[in-house]
């Protein structure tokens, strides 16, 4: 296993996940006095692992038919579209 790849992916995902809706949902669940904190941790961690597994499996298959450049461009345009939609609908 290439340590540089491992470190790059870890840092990228760690920074991307800070403060996102998944982390906020986990925080809210952990605030509940009746929730077992270990169960919240295990369940949220398992969900993230499964989501990442699906992304890797689907991404590896898509890359056989679509160029990585097109995928990155589409992802970038998607993020821009979501950002623009959020900005324009924030006024209401």
For each residue, the residues with C-beta under 8 A, 3 or more apart:
1: 5 6
2: 5 6
3: 6 7
4: 7 8
5: 1 2 8 9
6: 1 2 3 9 10
7: 3 4 10 11
8: 4 5 11 12
9: 5 6 12 13
10: 6 7 13 14
11: 7 8 14 15
12: 8 9 15 16
13: 9 10 16 17 52
14: 10 11 17 18
15: 11 12 18
16: 12 13 20
17: 13 14 20 22 23 48
18: 14 15 23
19: 23 24
20: 16 17 23 24
21: 24 25
22: 17 25 26 44 47 48
23: 17 18 19 20 26 27
24: 19 20 21 27 28
25: 21 22 28 29 44
26: 22 23 29 30 40 44
27: 23 24 30 31
28: 24 25 31 32
29: 25 26 32 35 40 44
30: 26 27 35 37 40 41
31: 27 28
32: 28 29 35
33:
34:
35: 29 30 32 39 40
36: 39 40
37: 30 40 41
38: 41 42
39: 35 36 42 43
40: 26 29 30 35 36 37 43 44
41: 30 37 38 44 45
42: 38 39 45 46
43: 39 40 46 47
44: 22 25 26 29 40 41 47 48
45: 41 42 48 49
46: 42 43 49 50
47: 22 43 44 50 51
48: 17 22 44 45 51 52
49: 45 46 52 53
50: 46 47 53 54
51: 47 48 54 55
52: 13 48 49 55 56
53: 49 50 56 57
54: 50 51 57 58
55: 51 52 58 59
56: 52 53 59 60
57: 53 54 60 61
58: 54 55 61 62
59: 55 56 62 63 71
60: 56 57 63 64
61: 57 58 64 65
62: 58 59 65 66 71
63: 59 60 66 68 71
64: 60 61
65: 61 62
66: 62 63 70 71
67: 70 71
68: 63 71 72
69: 72 73
70: 66 67 73 74
71: 59 62 63 66 67 68 74 75
72: 68 69 75 76
73: 69 70 76 77
74: 70 71 77 78
75: 71 72 78 79
76: 72 73 79 80
77: 73 74 80 81
78: 74 75 81 82
79: 75 76 82 83
80: 76 77 83 84
81: 77 78 84 85
82: 78 79 85 86
83: 79 80 86 87
84: 80 81 87 88
85: 81 82 88 89
86: 82 83 89 90
87: 83 84 90
88: 84 85 91
89: 85 86 92
90: 86 87
91: 88
92: 89
